[in-house]
Structures are given as structure tokens and as C-alpha cells.
Amino acid sequence: MRVALVLAGGRGSRLGGQKAGVTLAGRPLIAHVVTACRRGGLEPIVVAKADSELPLLDCRVVVEPDLPRHPLCGIVTGLRAIAEPGAVVCATDMPFLEGTLLAWLGSLAQPLVVVRARGRVEPLLGRYAAELVPALSPLLVEQPPMVDVIERLGGRIVEEGELRRFGDPGRMLMNVNTPAGLARARGVR
């Protein structure tokens, strides 16, 4: 079975605390992402810090090291924890992801694929091959911005036009990082 790593190890400080449990449409934020993974035929595996406040989840949870506090920590830990040749990676704060998009990302052959929408590369939505772990692991010390990681490794960028066949890219890739973002998400149908 193909796997999706749902990254939930961030502090969520801009949202006032751990965001995985923030309620959106009567469900925890992370539940929306887990559901999208399953709709795409992917086994969701949540990767979080030991101190991450998570709601009750009906999927596997992998605990990443306390340090560094960087998305690469979750990606590397998650890839090391699976027996698959790679995984779709998505953030816990993207509640409008479409399962069809996640399934498609999981089907791609390139070792590193991420998306770009609204002029921004979204390094926490893509496909990461397990073969990248030796290249990613040393970067845990340096902790470069994730966009730099994608550039260094020569990842494929899926453009907004390609994303449109799965739905509205602006809606699918909406991040809930702040109270204003949560208010916007609550107004989305």
C-alpha cells in the first residue's frame, strides 16, 4: 500500500498552539488531511514530536526526535519508518486537499516532486522517495529553508495549471496557520 506522511510536529505558534486539534467543520484540522489521504488510497501515517498535542487518531503515529524543529526532521523520520520506496508528504494544515491529487503525486516516478501555486512552492506537499534520505539527513544540521532543499536536490515542480485537473489549487493548498487563515477556511465551502 502507498503511504502518506502527515507532518504534525510544528509548534503552531501563529495559530496559538498545536494546530492539529483545531476544529474546522466540527472535526480536528488533521482529520481532514487524514481523510484526504485515505480517499486517495494512501495509508496515512502522522509524524509528530513526542510533545505534540494530537487529537485521537485512527492511524499510525510515528514520533520524530525533539530536535531539530524543522520539517525535514519529520520527513526523514517518516521515510525511515516505512518499508515503501517513498511517500506522499503533506502538512497537517491543508484541510482541503483532494485525495485524487494525493494519489496522483504518489504515483509519480521522480524521487522528489512538489507543487507550486499562487507563485509559491509548497515543499510540504509532494512525493519524497526513500532514496533521498542520505541526501536529506545531513541537512538536518544545517536546517535550510525547505524551498532551498527542493532546489538543491533538483525536485520536479508541478505547476498550478497541472494541479487544476484535481480542483481549485487555491482551495486545495490553503494553509491554516493563523487565526485569520482559520476564519477564511471556516468560510470555504
N, C-alpha and C positions, 0 to 999 in steps of 0.2 A: 504494500500500500504506500502511496505517496504521502509525504509529511508536510505540514506547515508549522513553522516555529512562530509562535505568537510572543513577541517581546513585551514583557511586563515588568522589567527591572528598573525602570526610571523612577525618579522621585515624585514626579507630577507636581512639583512646587508651584508652577504657574497656575495650576488648577486648584491649589490649596491643599494638596496632599496626594495620596495614592489614587490615581485615576481609574484603575481597573474596575473599581467598585462603584464609580459614579453612575447614577441612574439616568438612563436615556430610554424613553418609551417603556418605562416600567421594568427594565432589565439592566443589569450591570453593563457598563460600556464594553468590557471584554467579552461578554456573552454574545454580542453582535458579531464580533470578529470570529469567535469560535464557530458560530452557526454558519458564517460565510465559508469558512474552511470546509466544514462538513458538506455543505451544498456543492462545493467544488470537488467532492470525493477525496478530500485530504484529511488525514488524521491530524487533529490539532494537538500540539504539544506546547504548553505555556512554559516560557523560560523567564524566571524571576529571581530576584535576590531573596535570601532567607528572611529578611525583614519586610518584604513586600506584602502589603495588605491586599489579599486576593479574596474575592467572594467565593462561595462554594462552587467548584467547577467539576464537571463530569468528564475530565480529560486528564491526561498525564501532565504533571508539573515537574520540571527539571530545575534544580536550584543552581544558580550560577555563583561564582565567587563574589564576595562582598566588594572587592576592588579588582579592576578599576570600574568606576561608574561610567561606562561607555557602551554604546550599542554593540560594538564588536565583541564585548565580553559575552553577551547573550548569544550572538550569532555563533561564535566559536564553541561555546559550551554546548549549544543545541546541536550543532553539526557533529560534535564528538559523541553526543549521547544517542545518535541514531545509527541504524545499520543501513540506511539508504544512501544512494550516491549523491544526494543533495536534498534540498528542501526549499519550499517557498518560505520567505521570511516576510512577516507583516507586523506592524505595530499595533498595540492594544487600543490606540486612539483613533482608529479608522473604522468607525461603525457602519459605514455604507459600502464596504467592499462587496463586490459581486463574486459569487462562487465560480462563475464561468471564467472570470478574469484570473482568479487564483489557479484554477485547473489548467488554463492555458499557460500561465507562467511556469507551472510545474512540469508541463510537457516539453518545454524548450530544451534544446541540447547544449546551449552555451553554458559555460561554467558560472558566469556572472551576468545577470540581466536585471536591470532596474528600470523604473518608469520615470517619465518626465511629464509634468502637466503644469499648467499655469506658469510656464517658464522656469519651473524648479525641478531639479532632480529629486526624486523620492527614494533615497537609498535604503529605506526600511520597508520597501515593497518591491520584492523581486525574487529571483531564484539564485541561490548560492550553492555551488557544488561542494561536496565534502573535500574534494581535491584542493580546494583553496585554503584549507586550514593551515598548512605550513607557511603560506604567504601572509595569512591574516594574523596568526599568533604573535609574531614579533611586533606587529603594530599595536598590540595591547599596551606596550610600554610607552610608545610614542603618543597614542591616542589622537591621531589626526582627525579632522572633520571627516564624516562619512563620505561626503562628496569627493574628497581627495583620495580616499581609499578606492572608490569606483574608478577614478581617473588613472591611478597608479596601476590598477590591475586590468585596465582596458575593458571594462564591462560594457556590454551592449546596452544602449539606452532605447527603450520603447517610447516612441513619441505619442503625443496626445491624439493624433489622427488615428493611429493604430488602436488606441485604447477605446475610441468611440464605439467600436462594434460591441463592446461589453456594457455600455451605458455612458452616462454623462461623467466624463473624467473629473470635473469639478466636484460633483457629488460623491463619487466613489472614493476620491482621495482626500476628502475633507478630514482634517485633523481636529480633534477635540483636545486642545492644550490649555485653554484659558476659560474663565467664566463666560467671556463673550463668545468664544467658539462653541461652548456647550449650549448657550442660548440660541445660536444660529442652528446648531444641529437639532435642537428641540423643535425648531420651526420648519425643518425639512420633512417633506412627505415622501 
